[in-house]
Amino acid sequence: MDTTYVTIMLIVFLVLTGLAVDIGYMYVSEEDLQSAAETAALTGTQAIKQRILFQVQNDPKKIVEAFSDPLQSAARTAAVESVAGKHSSVALVGLASNNGKELSGDNDLTVGFWNVSSQSYTPGGTPANAMQVRTRRTAESGTAGMGALGSFLARITGTENFDFTPVAIAAITPRTRANIALCTATCDPACSYPEICAIKERRMLRTPREANREPPANDRYLYTSLMHPVTVTNTMSDMICGEAPAQEVCGRPIYTSSAASDDSLRDIQAMMYNPKFDRSNKEYDKNGRLSGWWAIVPATDCGRITPDNAFEPHMVTKYSLVRISRICAGTPAGCQQSGAPQDAPASACGSGEWGLYLDRISCVGCADKAKLLLPGLQPVLVK
């Protein structure tokens, strides 16, 4: 009787073990393929962004041309190479690409338009600001997704395979994570996006140059915590140094302040010269020195700013695409980076040059159609 009971229970335990293995294998496969899809989508949209940013830096007249290309061959190649042949926990992951505008048996990625308003994706649509990626296992030639994972247990239950087809979409819609805001007076109508104006290096201030005298609105900036209120436990330094994700704030109120402390500027300076932070949006001269940092900065009305440390809500009416040429905030270093490696600036700061400097600027209204052509500088997963 003991032998009979043990035999029966052994069969039960084997079935339960097989079930556990099947379910575990399924979840691991799903996670691997989903992660690969997201990686490829982000890599592809990053390549689209870099192409457009190159035109912003070198030939703004070709920005529209870059956005109008539904093929984006370099971005497709980058997406495929980011995961092709990579060994995951369950198999080799691969992508098939025939430059098609729809997902099919021999095409696993598309380039298209992500509409922020409707939260919808149009494959092959322009302006091309997004990429859709589906991943599969190269070990399975006839199935997109997890492929055949049929085990003994699956077969006896009538299940031949567990199919999983992960799809991810990433986009470069305009967002900001800048902790400075410009006054709308800074925006010259002649510098409306996609026109990028090269200007004589402009020194931006947030406090009076002279006692009881405010700087002109077109030479002034404010600090902003964007849509997050500043609290004792959620300080400006935390937001600047914590590399917060980009936010869509155009047409929305943000918290701004003309704080008297230089601490926030020191923190922003530390992030600008941090070689590991936002490197893809920085420019370097032929000697490898940092010559500029591109950022999307919100623009708001500066007419009713309380002259103290208080953060108060102000409506964002425009986005400004700017190149910060240098920041002169003195010492000590911000973001607790004293002694850490820093990028060397192309232009050093002299005595009495405290401030934030711009040498490129372009503005676009929140309701302007041209905003669709403004590239987000940080690709994000949207689906």
N, C-alpha and C positions, 0 to 999 in steps of 0.2 A: 504493500500500500504506500509506503514512504517513497519507493522508487517511482510509482505511478504519479503521486502528487508532485514530486520534484520534476518529473518529465513534463507534466502539464504546465506547471508554473514556469519552467524554463522556456517553453514555447511562448507563453504570454510575455515574459521579460524580453525575449528576442524581438517580438512584434513591437513592443513599446520602445525598445532601443532603436529599431529601424525607423519608427515614426519620429523619434526625437532627432535622429540623424537627418532624415528627409527634411523636416521643418527647419532645423538649424542650417542645413545646406541651402535651403530656399532663401532664408533671410540673409545669409552671408552673400549669396549671389545677387540678390536685389540691391543690397547696400553697395556692393562693388560696382555694379553697373550704373546705379544712380549717381554715385560719386564720380564715375568716369564721364557720364553725360554732362554733369555740372561743370567739371573741370574743362572739358572740351568746349562747352558753350562760352564759358568765361574767357578762355584762351582766344577763341575766335573773335569775340567782341572786343577784346583788348587789342587785337591786331587791326580791327576796323578803326578803333579809336586812334591808334598810333598813326595810321595812314592819314586820317583827317587832321590830327595834331601836327603832322609834318607839313601839311598844306597851310595850316594856321601859321606856322613858324616861317615858312619859306615862300608860299605863293597863295595867299588867301583867295585869289580869283578862281582857284581850282577846288575850293571846298565843295561847291555844289556838284561838281563833276564827280568827286570822290563819293559823295552821298548817293548819287544817282546810279552808281554801278551796282546792279543786283547780283553780279557774279562774285565779286570780292574774293578772287582766287587765292590771294596770299593769306587771307583770313581762314579760308577753307583748309588750306594746307596746314596752317598752324594748328587748327582744331584737330585734324586727323593725326598729326604727328605727336600731339600732346598725350594721346592715349594708345595709338596704334602699337601693337606688339607688347604693351605693358602687361606684365604678369600680375594678376590679382589673386585673391585667395582661391578662386575656383577655376580660372581659365585665362587665356590670353584675350584681351579686349581689343576690338577693332572697329573701324568705321569705314563704310563704303561711301564713296562720293563720285557722282557723275555730273556734278554741277547743276543738278536739277533744281526745280523750284518747288517740288513736292517730295515728301517722304515716300519711298517706294522700296521694292525688293532689293534694288542695287544702289539706293541712295539714302544715307542716314543723316544728312544735314541739309538745312536750308538757310538762306539769308533773307531777311525781310524787314518789315516795319512793325515796331511795337508802339501801339497807340496808348498813351498814358491815360487819356480820358476814359476810354472804353475798356482798358485793360485787356486788349485783344491783339493778336499777332496775325499779320498778313504775309504768308510766304511769298517771296519775290517782290514784295512791295517796296516802294521807296518813299522817303529817304531811308536807305539801308542802315538801320541802327540796332539790329538785333540778329541773333543766330539761334536756330533751333537744332538740337542734336538728339539723336537716338542711338543708343549703344547696344551692342550685341556681343556674344561670345564667338570668337573665331573657331572654337572647337566644334561649333554647330554650323553647317553650311546652309541648312534649309529653314532655319527659324531665326527671326529677329527677336532678341530678348534673351531669356535665360537658356533657351534651348531644351533639349531632351535631358531630363534628370530622372528618367524612369528607373526606379529601383525595384527590387523584388516586392516590397510592400506596396509601392505605387501601382505596380502591374496587377497585383491580386485584387486591388480595389477598382480596377478599370481605368486608372489614370496613367496615360502613357508619358506625359511630360507636364512640367510646370512652366508655362510661358509667361515671361515678364518683359515688357518693352518699355523701359524708362525713357522719358523725353524731358529734356530741360531746355529752357529758353533764358538767355541772358541778353541784356540790352545796355546801351549807353545813352539812356535818356538824361537830359540835363538835371543834375542835382548838385548840391554843395555840401562841403563839410568845413568850409572856411569859417574861422572865428573872428573875421573882420567884416564889416559892412561899410559900403561907400554911400555917400550922399548922392541922390539922383542928379544933383547939379554937376557931378563929375562927368556925367555922360554927355558927350558932345554929339548932337544929331548927325554930324559928319562921320562919326565912328559907330554907326549902327551896324550890327552884325548882318551879313558876313564880312563887312568891311572892318579890317583890323588896323588900327592906327598906331604907327610908331611915333611916340611922343618924346620930347626932351624929358629926361629923367625927372619925374615929379616927386617932390618930397611931400608925403602925406603925414598929417599931424592929427592928434585928437585932443590936444590941450592948447591953450593960447600961446602964441609965440611971445607975446608981450602981456603984461599984467592987464586984466580987464579987457582983453581984445581977443575975440574968437578968430581962428583961421577961416579964410573963405570956405564956403561949402564945397567948392570943387577941389579943395586941398585937404579935406578932412575925412577921417575914417572913425568908425565906432567899433567897439568890441561887441560880439554877439555870441550868445550861447545857442543860437538858432531857436528851435522850438522847445528846448528844455530849460526850465527855470533854474537859476543858480540858487543853491542851498548850501547849508553848512557841510552837508555830506556829499554834495554834487557840485564841486567848485569849478571855476573856469579852467584852472590848471588841469583838473581831472579830464575835462572835455578835450582840451587841446592836446595833452600828452597821451591820452588814451586811444588815439586814432579812431574816433567815432565814425560810424558809417555815414555816407552821404545822405542828405535829406532833400526832398522836393519842397521848397519853401516859397516858390514864386507865387504871388497872389495870396500869401498867407502872412499872418503876423509872426514876428520873431522878437526875441528879447534882446534889446540893445542897451549899451551903456557907454558913457564917456568917462569911464573910471580914471581916477587920477594916478593909480598905481601903474608902474612899468612892468609888473610881474607878467602880465599876459603877453606883452610884446616880447619879453625875453623868452617865454615859452614858445611863441610862434617862431622866433628867430632860431631857437634850438631845433625845431622840427624842420625848418628850411635847410639848415646845414647838416642835418642828420643824413648820412649817406644811405641809410636803410629805409628811410621814409619817403613814400610817394616818388620814387626815383624816375618812374616812367614819364612823369609830368615835369621833369626838370631839364633844363638845357645846359650844356657844357661847351666851353670854347675849345679851340684846337689844342690848348695846353691842359685840358682836363679840368679846368676851374669852373665852378658853378656860375653861370651868367644869368640865370633866370628860372623862376618857378611859376608855372602856369596854374591858375586857380579860377574857379567860378565863384564869384563873390556876389552876395545879394546887395541890391541898392534900395535905399529907403529914404523917406523924407527926414531931413535933419533939422527942420524948423522948430520942432517942439521937444528938444532933447533936454532932460533935466541935468544940470551941470553938477552931478555928484556920482557916487558909485552905484546908484540904484539901477537895476535892470528893468526896463519897461517895454511893453509891446509896441512895435511899429510895423506897419504893413510893407511888405516887399513888393515893389512895382516893376522892378527890372532885375535881370541877371547881368553881371559884368564879367566878361572873360578878360582877365588881366594877366600880365607877366610881372611878377614882383622881381625887380632887379637886385635888390639887397635890402636887408633890415639892419638897422644900427640901433641896438638897444643897450649896448654896454655890457658890463658884467654885474653880477655873476651869471653863469649860464643858466638857462631855464630848463624845465623838465628834468631836473636833477641829473643833468648830463655833464657836469663839470669834469673835465679830463677825458671825456669820451671822444672817439674819432669824429672829425667834422670835415665836410667838404670845404675846400678853400674857395673863397669868393673871387670872382674875376675883378671886382672893384672893391677895395678895402674902404673902411669907414674912417674918416678923419675926425679930429676934435670938433665938437659942436655940430655933428651931422646926425644927431639923434632923430629917428623917424623910420618910416616905411616908404620905400621908393618903388614907383611903377614906371615902366617904359613902353608898355603895350597895353592897349585897352580897346574893348568893343562892348557895346551894350545892346540888349534886346528886351523889349517889353514883354511882360508875362502873357499878354494876349496876342502878340505878333506871330504871324505865320513863320517868320524867320527863326523862331525859337525851336521849331522842329529840326532845324539844321545845326543847332548848337550841340556839340558833342559832350556827353557826360564824360568826365575825366576819370571816373571810377566805375567800371562795368559792374553790374549787379544782376543777380538772378531774379527774374520776374515771374517765373513759373517753373 
